[in-house]
Amino acid sequence: MMSLKELGELGIIRILESILGSSARTAIGFGDDVSAVKLGSGKVAVLKTDMLVGSTDVPLGMTFRQAARKAVVANVSDLAAKGVRPLAGLVALGLPANMAKRDLHGLAFGLRDGEREYGFPLVGGDTNESQDLTISIALFAIAEHKRLVLRDGAKIGDIVAVTGAFGSTSAGLKSLLDKKKRPRQLPTPLYKAVFMPRAQLKLGVKLADSGALTASIDSSDGLAWSFHELCQASRVGMRIDEVPIDRAAKNFALLYNYDATELALYGGEEYHLVVTVKPNKFDLARRIADGKMWQIGTVTERSEGITLKRNGNYVKIPRKGWEHFRRYA
């Protein structure tokens, strides 16, 4: 009998989708960053839920306050990729019975930090006893269906772009996990990347409003994984000419003999947006991003696959990244 570890998160989702299916009111079902149901008059209710689990999602040294805020960021980032602002949210907490009262206060303040930062209220939820810390957020929004930026709209000839440089979270996590590579104190950029990530909500909404994007995904499961998810949904390929790498990640790679490009491609938990842009609207998108957008490649025929230029040659980018139950696929 096949185990969940063998199935992986994607296999589990496929089984759930095959049994649950969809209804006539489903506007976005399984397989994108968010879900949505039709409300009529061209509007949809946009729904998002994501879960943070202590043993897999909270790195060494992260406070309860930072963990709760991170749970909010992870949810908001997926709405940002669709260009939607959250209106309200719910939170369900699984808490160990021996958790200290001060740690519960830390969680509450972290949730408050997140809702204030992104401009929506957490209006209720549920609590339960759990062996491991669990923070499950559910967000709600209303949007025009036609202006949502989904994963399946990329067209051949579109420009592939990202809204940040990569590798700093991966470098920071490796530094925390490997005692031999752990400095007494993480450099500030690596610390912020791991412990204080930010969702690009304002930018995602502005880009969606511009009409410049054809497809979008958040990069929290890894840059390479995001390429594959976009290409699979849109039935296209990608030719990537360069990967923007954060300076702190480059320094870490040099110091500890890592491949900086590998850190950038396969790190995960970096909440940038990976987008495809109409060629005639790229300048507009770049102005809207105010310098926080990098052109990195081109959308190609599906048969070409997903390739990256390295040492003058285009090589295949493996489908690797964070996948629950398998950890890294």
Secondary structure, DSSP 8 states (H G I E B T S, - for coil): ---HHHHHHHHHHHHHHHHH---TTEEE-TTSSSEEEEEETTEEEEEEEEEEEHHHH--TT--HHHHHHHHHHHHHHHHHHHT----EEEEEEEE-TT--HHHHHHHHHHHHHHHHHHT--EEEEEEEE-SS-EEEEEEEEEEEGGG---SS---TT-EEEESS-BSHHHHHHHHHH-GGG--SS--HHHHHHHHS----HHHHHHHHHHT-EEEEEE-TT-HHHHHHHHHHHHT-EEEE----B-HHHHHHHHHHT--HHHHHHH------EEEEE-GGGHHHHHHHHTT--EEEEEEE-GGG-EEEEETTEEEE----SEETTTEE-
